[in-house]
Amino acid sequence: MWQRLVRRGLLALSVVLACFLAYLLMTNSTAVPAPTATAPGAMDRSDATISQFTFTQAKGDVVQWQVAAAEARLFEHDKKAILKAVAVTLFGRQGKELTVTGDDGVLNTETKDFVLSNKSEPLVVHIESGYVIYTNHLVWTDKAREIRTKDPVRIVGHGLVVTGRGLLGHLDTEEFEVLETVHVDLAPAS
């Protein structure tokens, strides 16, 4: 008989505590605001900022290219990384083929394409074959493995100075073509 009284007492105590808990939840809870659409300009904030960022693209065991930056701001929704103080190395059949540094860059994290530019001085593209390309803007298309620009270009090396507008370079075939207004000068022997 005393066991029934203890059970009923514990049950009554449980009901009182449950009612008290419900009362506290009802009176002290705050409404959660409904999600709102992203306001224009809210995407200016990156999802992450990384110092000493490095991104390496490989196919199997072979490294195809590497992008290093002093800072990268990642935007996951837009699938891009905005880069500051960028260094790019592209690898071809013979190993390291092309290196370039730039002030700014944008890497598409989905397609693996990237764009490089400088604020004041031209980009300096060093090709292992001994040529140096100067231009203001450079685009890498990963699927085609080519670099291109529509800006003025100057190529110097092996006694030649080639100037013009626009460049298309295929890394796999190691062919670079100035697209418009091409002018070739022989550089003086040093």
N, C-alpha and C positions, 0 to 999 in steps of 0.2 A: 504494500500500500504506500509506503513512504517513497518507493521508487516512482510510482505514478505522480506523486506530488512534485518530486524533483524534476521529472520530465516535463510536466505542465509548467513548472516555474521557469525552466530553461527555455521552453517554447515561448512563453510569454515574454521573457527577457529578449529573446531573439527577435520577436515581432516588434517590441519597443525599439530596439537598436536599429532594425531595418527601417522603421518609420522615421526615426531621428536622422538616419543617413539620407533617406529620401528628402527629408525637409532641408538638410544642409545642401544637398545637391541642387535642389530647386531654388533656394534663396541665394546661394553664393556662386552659381555658375554664370559665366559671361557668354554672351552670344558670339559665335565664331562668324566673322564676316564672310560673306559669300565671295568666291573667287571672282575677280574682275578681269576684263581683257587688259592686255598689256598696253599701257599708254605709249603714244609715240615718244621716242627718245629714251624709253626705258631699256632698250637693248644696247644702249651705250655702255652699260655695265657688263663686263665679261663674267663668264661662269668661273673662270680661274685665271690667275696670273702666275706664270712660271718664270723664274730667273734661271739663266744658263740652260735654255731649252735646246734639245737636240731631237731631230726626227730623222730616222733612217728608213729608206725604202729599199727592200731587198726582194729579189725574185729567187726563191729557193735559197741556196747558200751564198748567192752572189749579191753584193751590195750594189744597187743601181745609183743611188744618190743619197746625200746627207745634207740636211739644213740645220745649222746651228744659229742661235740668236741669243743676245744678251737678255732679252725679255720677250715673252710670248703671252698675249692675252687671248684666251680660248673662248669661243662662242659656240657652244655645243649645238644650239638650235640652228644656227646658220652654217654649221659644219666648216668653220674657218678659224684660223689662228692669225692674229695680227702681230707681226714680228718687228722688233727694233734691233738695230746693229746686227745684220744678218750676214752669214758666210755660207755659201753653197758650194758643194763639191759634187760634180757629176762624174760617174764612172762609165767607161766604155769598154771595148774589147781589150785594150792594153792596160787597163787599170784606171788610175786617176786621169781624166781627160780634160776637165774644165773646172776652173775655180773662179768664183766671183763673190765680191762683198758688196753690200748695199746698206743704206741707212734704214730703209723700210721694206717690209715684205708682207705678203698675204699668202698663206698656205690654205688651200682647200683640203680639208682633212678627209673628204669623201673621195674626190677624184685624184688627189695627190698632185694637182697642178699648183703652181705658185707664180707670183708676180714679184719682181724686185724693182726698186727705184731708189734714186738718190735725190737729196734735196738741192744740192748745189753743184757738186762735181759729177762728172759722168761715172757710170758704173765701169769698172775695169774687169774685163773677162780675160783670164789667162788660160790659154789652150796649151796643152803639153807639147804640141808640135812646134811651139815657138811663136805663135801669133798672139797678139793682144787686141781685143775688141773694146772700143769705147762707145757707150751709148747711155741714154738717160733712163731707159725703161726696158725691162726684159721679162718675157713670159715663158714659162716652161709648161709644156703640155705632156703629161706623163704617158698617156696612152700612145701618142705618136712618137714619144721620146725626142721632142724637138724644142729648140728655143726660137723665139721670134720677137721682133719689135717692128713698129711702124715709124719709130723715131730716127733721127739722123744717126749714122754709124760711121766709125772710123776704124779700120783694121790695119795694124802695123805689124810687120815681121818679114824676115827673109829678104830684106831689101825692097819691100813694097809698102806703099801707103795707099789703101783703098778707102775712098769715101763715098757716101751715098745716103739714100734714105731707105729704111727697112732692111731687115735681116731675117733669113730663115736658115736655121742650122739643124742638121740631122746628126745626132750624136753617134748613132750606130754606123753610119756610112762616113762619118767625119767630113761631111760636106757642108760648107757655109756659103750662102748666096746673098749678095747685096741686091735688093729688089728693084730700086729705082735710082735714077740720076747718078749712075756709077762713074767714078773718076779714079784712074789709077796713076800713081806717080812712082817713079823709081827713087828710093831713098838713097842718099849718098852713102858710100861704103865707109864703115868706121874702122 
